[in-house]
Structure formats: C-alpha cells, structure tokens
Amino acid sequence: MESALFWEWVIKSVVILLVMLTGFAYVTFYERKALARIQVRIGPNRAGPGGWLQPVADGVKLIFKEELTPAEAEKVTFVLAPIITAVPALVITAVVPWGETVTIFGRQVSLALANINVGVLYIMAVASIAVYGIVLAGWSSNNKYAMMGGLRASAQMISYELALGLAFALPVLMAGSMNLLEIVQAQQGFWYILLQPVGFVIFIIASLAEVNRSPFDMPEAEQELTAGYHTEYSGMKFALFYMGEYIKMIAVSAFAASFFLGGYSGPGVESHPWLGPLYLLLKIVAVLFWMIWMRATLPRFRYDRLMAFGWKVLFPVALADVLLTAVVLVLMPQAAGAALFLPLLVVNAVVFVLALALLSMGLGGKQNVA
C-alpha cells in the first residue's frame, strides 16, 4: 500500500472522529438553545460566554461521576453494551461525501473517507448493529424493567428499519447506484426532495424512530417509572448511550442531505470545491433543527400506537412509494431530473392519499388497551 494513501486515510479518520465527537457535544447545546427559543425561555447561559462551554462542563461532570455496576449484572456484557451502541454511530459516516476531489500539497484528495459502490448497504448494515447494544444493555443489567425497556426499544428500531430501508431504495432507484457520491452527483440541479417529498418525509420519520427521538423516545417517557434499557447505567457508560443517539442524529441528517437535498452541491462548488463541506454542514444543521422542532411540538406516541403506525401506515406507504416509483422508472428509462417531475408528482399524490386512508383506518378510531 502507498504510504501517502495510508496517512490520508488515517488523517481523514481522525478528522471525522473529532468532528463527530465535538458535534455530539454541541448538538446537545444547539438543542437546548433551540428548545429554549421555541419555548420562550433562556436556556444554558452560565458556563462560558453565552453558555458555549456548557458541553465542556457536562462532559467534565460525567467523567468524574461515580459509575455503578449492579452486583448481579453480566459485567462484561454490561460494559460492552454502551460501546456497541456508540461505535456504529461513529463509523457509519465514513461513506458520506463532503465534497468533490480537492488538491492538497499537489495530491488529489477525495473529501470522503470511503467511496464504496455499496455505500447504502454499508449504512444499513452498520446502523442495525446498534440494536444489539440496546437489547444487551437491558438484558445484562439483570433488571426486569431494563429488560422490558430494551425489548421495547429494539422492537421499535427493528420495525422502523423496514420503512427506513425502503426510503433508502428511492434515491438508489433514481440514481441507479448505491454509491453516495454518485447519488449526490445525480442531483445536480434537481434535488430528490422535489421528486420524492413523501419519500423524504418517510425517511425522516423512520430516522426519528431509529434514533429514539421524540415523538418516538419511549425510553425517556415521563410516564415510565424507570428510564428503560439504561436504568442501571451511570457516569460515562450512561453518556455513551446519549453520545450514540446524538451522533446518529448528525449521521441521519448527513444522509438526509445526501439522499434528498443534493448533499454538498450548491452554487460555486464546481469552481470552489471547498464550499462543498460548508453547504453540507448547513443542510445538516437545518435537518437537526427540524428534529429539535419536532421534539418541542409533538407529544409522544403511546407504545401500541407507535407500533401500529410503523406497521400499518409507514411500512405500506413506503412499499407503495418504492413500487410505483420503480414502475415509472421502468416506463421512462431515459428520463431524469425535471423530466420525472410530473410522473413522480402523481406517484406522490397517490401515496399521500394512501397514507391518509391508512391513518384513518389504522389509527383513527379508539383502541381498547388492557
């Protein structure tokens, strides 16, 4: 292996890890500030100028906080479960393209760590690993409340992964590739959110459930007597679960931007490729704000309604969207971009009507719950 290529991979890996870890800390700050503004209050403003050192203060507190391990816990699994949850969130962004190829010290460098042909499959495979961390955390605690919380959270994630996988299929079908760089390049001048607005909504809803965000954050529900699968965790092991959640929020936002919002594309990228990472960052921040806005706006689902929505509404709607989109692409094999706008507009209208019909039938009436 060429030594320069090896060091390029090492440097890009370190940069991505530092960006994600710093981003995790400041996404919590961003969320608290945004929620405070939405709810007409102040938010964190004591640690540092304007509260900007609050994530540092929180990190120091968690580092020095006592860590407790239940006497009857399965200790090895108890320690590994938070790591299994957090590590996939860190490595999943390796396939996200941050821009075109740039020249650094006379060397052509791609602004992506791994430009692989099956990037979408890589994302789905790595994302599914986090389920193991959650169910193992509940089981290894030797606590029946934590065990039930782990089963509920893992059942939720597995259920919504089906709709999420189908939402991934939409940009793959339209671009004709599983490579994220090729999917972004296929959106030059015409973003897929314009062709698949319903698909984008399906992707965002399923992503919220996948990362246990409101209104799908059952482990944090106030009506629970305990905190779910992480009931017995404290200190840094507890922080790893939330690190995984917030880093996955950043990753999901990056995927949403790459699949539906044109990724790093924007005015002037062709002549100034360093604008690509800036455009992608702005799109990630916008999607993150939408997630935070949903937390401030929507109440939580009841658990039976949450599962019913995933299986009776979101999954059939996603399946219909993929099926009808595939039919349009087969009937119009040479069409691309704006030429697909009207046919796919009809598809989205049909899928939207189907969603409304399923909502009225599946979740509209009263349900008796024991």
Secondary structure, 3 states (H helix, E strand, C coil): CCHHHHHHHHHHHHHHHHHHHHHHHHHHHHHHHHHHHHCCCCCCCCCCHHHCCHHHHHHHHHHHCCCCCCCCCCHHHHHHHHHHHHHHHHHHHHHCCCCCCEEECCEEECCCCCCCCCHHHHHHHHHHHHHHHHHHHHHHCCCHHHHHHHHHHHHHHHHHHHHHHHHHHHHHHHHCCCCHHHHHHCCCCCCHHHHCHHHHHHHHHHHHHHCCCCCCCHHHCCCCCCCHHHCCCCHHHHHHHHHHHHHHHHHHHHHHHHHHCCCCCCCCCCCCCCHHHHHHHHHHHHHHHHHHHHHHHCCCCCHHHHHHHHHHHHHHHHHHHHHHHHHHHHHCCCCCHHHHHHHHHHHHHHHHHHHHHHHHHHCCCCCCCC
